[in-house]
Amino acid sequence: MNRMRAWIVSLGAAALIGVVVYSYAAESPTAASADSAAAAKTVREAPEIGAYAPDFALTGMDGQAYSLHQLRGKPVVLNFWASWCGPCKEEAPNFVKLQKELGSRVQIVAVNLTAGDSEKSARAFAAKYGFDFPVPLDDKSAAADRYRIRPIPTTFFIDANGVIQDGVLGALSWDDLSERTERLLRPASS
């Protein structure tokens, strides 16, 4: 009986020490002041908030090669759309307005889901709305698969270090798009 009581007390003491060590580590100044790049070093690449944004290599409507990795150093608003999508048509003018207002501070990338669209329709859509930002064509669903795109439009807000900070399924109003982008542009708190 005494051995069992001693074993239970020892187990309880070990658990208490574990909780104290964990609490100390979680509240240390180093852990509290880590920026998104340092925090993301332990995080995998995934289409999730707090993870590195999955990279892709696509050719744009302008014939240029685009990869998300090449845009590191500048925040990115990454939008997935198709020309036949009604909500995509509703939000398209908002991305054009965002480009005019904040284009020097953020990179907009509008990936057309060409595998379920047509390049001709995508080009007509981009011309109609006046897209003046990269429009990569995802003709084999490579980017859509990496980002697990189901409903469209879908938009990711990625910081300058390549870490996803926010994401939205569905169309964005001007107020919502500009607010989320402004939040992306704010310096990380320390």
Rosetta blueprint (number, residue, H / E / L):
1 M L
2 N H
3 R H
4 M H
5 R H
6 A H
7 W H
8 I H
9 V H
10 S H
11 L H
12 G H
13 A H
14 A H
15 A H
16 L H
17 I H
18 G H
19 V H
20 V H
21 V H
22 Y H
23 S H
24 Y H
25 A H
26 A H
27 E H
28 S L
29 P H
30 T H
31 A H
32 A H
33 S L
34 A L
35 D L
36 S H
37 A H
38 A H
39 A H
40 A H
41 K L
42 T L
43 V L
44 R L
45 E E
46 A L
47 P L
48 E L
49 I L
50 G L
51 A L
52 Y E
53 A L
54 P L
55 D L
56 F L
57 A E
58 L E
59 T E
60 G E
61 M L
62 D L
63 G L
64 Q L
65 A E
66 Y E
67 S E
68 L L
69 H H
70 Q H
71 L H
72 R L
73 G L
74 K L
75 P L
76 V E
77 V E
78 L E
79 N E
80 F E
81 W E
82 A L
83 S L
84 W L
85 C L
86 G H
87 P H
88 C H
89 K H
90 E H
91 E H
92 A H
93 P H
94 N H
95 F H
96 V H
97 K H
98 L H
99 Q H
100 K H
101 E H
102 L H
103 G L
104 S L
105 R L
106 V L
107 Q E
108 I E
109 V E
110 A E
111 V E
112 N E
113 L L
114 T H
115 A H
116 G H
117 D L
118 S L
119 E H
120 K H
121 S H
122 A H
123 R H
124 A H
125 F H
126 A H
127 A H
128 K H
129 Y H
130 G L
131 F L
132 D L
133 F L
134 P L
135 V L
136 P E
137 L E
138 D L
139 D L
140 K L
141 S L
142 A H
143 A H
144 A H
145 D H
146 R H
147 Y L
148 R L
149 I L
150 R L
151 P L
152 I L
153 P L
154 T E
155 T E
156 F E
157 F E
158 I E
159 D L
160 A L
161 N L
162 G L
163 V E
164 I E
165 Q E
166 D E
167 G E
168 V E
169 L E
170 G L
171 A L
172 L L
173 S L
174 W H
175 D H
176 D H
177 L H
178 S H
179 E H
180 R H
181 T H
182 E H
183 R H
184 L H
185 L H
186 R L
187 P L
188 A L
189 S L
190 S L
